[in-house]
Amino acid sequence: MTSVPSSLIIGRIVGVHVRPEAMRQSDADDQEMIFETPLLAYLHPGRFSPVKRTFSFPFVAVDEG
């Protein structure tokens, strides 16, 4: 496993597995990778949700309707 700059890992890693298409590539578009292989976000208490759409800073108004 190679080190990834600007990453924060809390806890102890006991195993590693990643699908090749989910591996972050320096020359690939992050937004497309997130859409194709969604991340999971933990929502307290005891829930999770896939993240398929993200936005860069600064915040912008988005019409979801």
C-alpha positions in Angstrom: 0.0 0.0 0.0 1.4 3.4 -0.9 1.1 6.5 1.2 -1.5 9.1 0.0 -0.6 12.7 0.7 -3.2 14.9 2.5 -5.0 12.0 4.0 -6.2 11.5 7.6 -6.8 8.0 8.9 -8.0 7.5 12.5 -7.9 4.1 14.0 -6.0 0.9 13.1 -6.0 -0.5 9.6 -6.4 -4.3 9.8 -7.0 -5.0 6.1 -7.0 -3.3 2.7 -9.0 -3.9 -0.4 -10.0 -1.6 -3.3 -11.6 -2.2 -6.7 -9.3 -1.0 -9.4 -11.9 1.5 -10.7 -12.2 3.0 -7.2 -8.5 3.6 -6.8 -7.8 7.4 -6.9 -5.6 8.4 -9.9 -3.7 11.7 -10.0 -4.7 12.2 -13.7 -8.4 11.3 -13.3 -11.3 13.6 -12.6 -12.3 13.2 -8.9 -16.0 14.1 -9.5 -16.4 11.4 -12.2 -14.7 8.8 -9.9 -17.1 9.7 -7.0 -20.1 9.4 -9.4 -18.9 6.0 -10.8 -17.9 4.5 -7.4 -19.7 6.4 -4.7 -18.2 7.0 -1.3 -20.0 6.0 1.9 -20.7 8.7 4.5 -21.5 7.8 8.1 -24.6 9.6 9.5 -25.0 9.5 13.3 -26.6 7.4 14.8 -25.8 4.2 13.0 -26.8 5.2 9.4 -24.9 5.6 6.2 -25.5 7.1 2.8 -23.7 6.9 -0.6 -22.1 10.2 -1.8 -22.5 10.5 -5.6 -22.4 14.3 -6.1 -20.0 16.8 -4.5 -19.2 20.5 -4.9 -16.0 22.4 -4.6 -15.5 25.5 -2.4 -16.6 28.3 -2.2 -20.2 27.3 -1.5 -22.6 28.0 -4.4 -26.4 28.0 -4.4 -27.7 24.9 -6.0 -31.4 24.5 -7.2 -32.3 20.9 -6.4 -35.9 21.4 -7.6 
